[in-house]
């Protein structure tokens, strides 16, 4: 069974660090702000609720997961579920993270301590690493779809035709061709227009291959 993190935050203290300082309950500390609405690690049910802020653990919530493992949350600010409540992966409205312990609501810096045991009844010194069972979304880079707002849309005119037909003095010439006229005409824009000259107008014989247009502009380019 895989688990999800209680919130989108980093780890402030991992299980190895807890073991190094001989913690009585080696687990994973998450940098949750005080009052964070925590999400359930997976599917299971609540088997333990302790609303007291006494002792080093403060308010505690214990889950029996569907795979038989046991997950504990400690140092909570508030618990809103009861024993035997069914939980689903990612479910909110279960508990709020805090900093409770030794009779105070804010004995520690705000965080959530998570412990994981292989089965109910095992001592807390024999915990498993919760982070090793976490499944996170893939961070592999995948091509993102083109942003329509960032992609210039091609303008389509039912009675116009645009084509680049050449360059003069490093300035492109464009043909703007109104179609359907008795006398097909093309306005050449580009170099002349940039220089402030009049845009030349040419007449040509229309056919599908635009050979008439090509012949009309051959002498200009």
C-alpha positions in Angstrom: 0.0 0.0 0.0 1.3 3.4 -0.9 0.6 6.6 1.1 0.3 10.3 0.4 1.8 13.1 2.4 -0.4 14.9 4.9 0.1 18.3 3.2 2.2 19.8 0.4 5.1 20.7 2.6 8.6 19.6 3.1 10.2 17.3 5.8 11.8 19.1 8.7 13.1 16.0 10.5 13.2 12.5 9.0 13.2 9.1 10.6 17.0 8.7 10.5 17.4 11.9 12.4 14.9 10.6 15.0 16.9 7.4 15.3 20.2 9.3 15.6 18.9 11.1 18.7 17.3 7.9 20.2 13.7 9.1 19.8 11.1 7.0 21.6 8.9 7.2 18.5 11.1 7.5 15.3 9.0 9.1 12.6 8.8 11.9 10.0 8.2 15.5 10.9 6.4 17.6 8.2 6.7 21.4 8.2 2.9 22.0 8.5 1.7 25.4 9.6 -0.4 25.5 12.8 -4.0 24.6 11.9 -3.2 22.9 8.6 -6.1 20.7 7.4 -4.4 17.3 7.1 -5.3 14.8 4.4 -5.6 11.1 5.2 -2.6 9.0 4.1 -4.7 6.2 2.6 -7.8 4.1 3.1 -8.5 2.8 6.6 -10.3 3.6 9.9 -9.7 5.5 13.1 -8.7 3.2 16.0 -7.4 5.8 18.5 -8.2 9.4 19.5 -6.5 11.3 22.3 -7.7 14.8 22.7 -5.3 15.6 25.6 -2.2 17.8 25.0 -0.4 16.0 27.8 2.8 14.1 27.4 5.5 14.5 24.8 3.1 13.5 22.0 0.3 15.8 22.7 -3.0 15.2 20.8 -2.7 11.9 18.9 -4.8 10.3 16.2 -4.2 6.6 15.2 -5.3 4.9 11.9 -5.5 1.2 11.1 -4.9 1.1 7.4 -6.5 -1.4 5.1 -3.1 -3.1 4.6 -2.8 -3.8 8.3 -0.2 -1.1 9.0 -0.8 1.6 11.7 -0.2 5.3 11.1 -0.1 7.8 13.9 -0.3 11.6 13.8 0.9 13.5 16.9 1.2 17.1 18.2 -2.2 17.9 16.7 -4.1 21.1 17.4 -7.6 19.5 16.9 -9.2 16.2 16.1 -12.6 16.1 14.4 -13.2 12.3 14.0 -14.1 9.5 16.3 -13.0 6.0 16.8 -14.2 3.6 14.0 -14.6 6.5 11.5 -13.8 5.3 8.0 -11.2 7.4 6.1 -10.3 7.6 2.4 -7.0 8.6 0.9 -6.7 12.3 0.7 -9.7 13.0 2.8 -9.7 16.3 4.7 -11.6 17.4 7.8 -10.0 14.8 10.0 -7.6 16.8 12.1 -5.6 20.0 12.2 -1.8 20.0 12.7 -0.4 21.8 15.7 2.4 21.8 18.2 0.8 20.2 21.3 2.7 18.5 24.0 3.5 18.5 27.8 0.2 20.1 28.6 0.5 23.0 26.1 -1.0 23.6 22.7 2.2 25.2 21.5 5.0 23.5 23.2 6.9 22.8 19.9 7.3 24.7 16.7 4.3 23.8 14.5 4.7 20.5 12.7 3.1 17.1 12.2 4.9 14.0 13.4 3.9 10.9 11.5 4.8 7.3 12.6 4.3 4.1 10.7 4.2 0.6 12.1 3.9 -2.8 10.3 0.9 -3.9 12.5 -1.0 -3.0 15.5 0.6 -3.8 18.9 4.2 -3.4 17.8 6.3 -1.0 20.0 6.9 2.5 18.7 10.6 2.0 18.7 10.1 -0.5 15.7 8.6 2.0 13.3 8.9 1.9 9.5 10.0 4.9 7.4 6.7 6.6 6.3 8.5 8.5 3.5 9.6 5.3 1.9 6.0 4.5 1.2 5.1 7.8 -0.3 3.9 8.0 -3.9 4.3 11.5 -5.4 3.2 12.7 -8.8 5.9 12.2 -11.5 8.2 15.2 -12.0 9.4 14.0 -15.4 9.4 16.7 -17.9 6.6 16.3 -20.5 5.9 18.5 -23.4 3.1 20.9 -22.5 0.4 21.8 -25.0 1.0 25.1 -26.8 -0.6 28.0 -25.1 -3.2 29.4 -27.5 -2.7 32.8 -26.0 1.0 32.7 -26.9 0.5 31.4 -30.4 -0.4 33.9 -33.0 -3.5 32.9 -34.8 -3.4 32.8 -38.5 -5.8 35.3 -39.9 -8.1 33.9 -42.6 -9.9 36.1 -45.0 -12.4 34.6 -47.4 -11.6 37.1 -50.1 -7.9 37.7 -49.5 -4.7 35.8 -50.2 -1.3 36.6 -48.6 2.0 35.4 -50.0 5.6 36.5 -49.6 6.9 36.8 -53.1 10.4 38.1 -52.6 12.7 40.7 -51.0 14.2 44.0 -52.0 16.7 45.8 -49.8 16.2 43.2 -47.1 12.5 44.0 -46.9 9.9 41.4 -47.8 7.2 42.1 -50.4 3.7 40.8 -49.7 0.9 40.4 -52.2 -2.6 41.2 -51.0 -5.0 39.6 -53.5 -8.7 40.3 -53.4 -10.4 37.4 -55.2 -13.6 37.1 -57.1 -13.2 40.5 -58.9 -13.9 40.8 -62.7 -10.2 41.9 -62.9 -8.1 40.2 -60.3 -5.8 42.7 -58.7 -2.9 42.4 -56.3 -1.5 45.1 -54.1 2.2 44.7 -53.4 3.1 45.8 -49.8 6.5 45.7 -48.2 9.6 47.5 -49.3 7.8 50.3 -51.1 5.4 50.8 -48.3 8.2 50.9 -45.7 10.0 53.5 -47.7 6.9 55.6 -47.8 6.2 55.0 -51.5 2.9 54.1 -53.0 2.0 50.5 -53.0 1.9 49.2 -56.6 -1.3 47.6 -57.9 -1.0 45.0 -60.6 -3.7 43.2 -62.6 -3.3 39.5 -63.6 -5.2 36.6 -65.0 -6.4 34.3 -62.3 -6.0 30.6 -62.5 -5.4 27.8 -60.0 -1.7 27.8 -60.5 -1.4 31.5 -60.1 0.7 31.5 -63.2 -0.9 34.8 -64.3 0.1 36.4 -61.0 3.6 35.1 -61.2 4.0 36.5 -64.7 2.7 39.9 -63.6 5.2 40.2 -60.7 8.3 38.7 -62.4 9.2 42.0 -63.8 8.9 43.8 -60.4 11.1 41.5 -58.2 
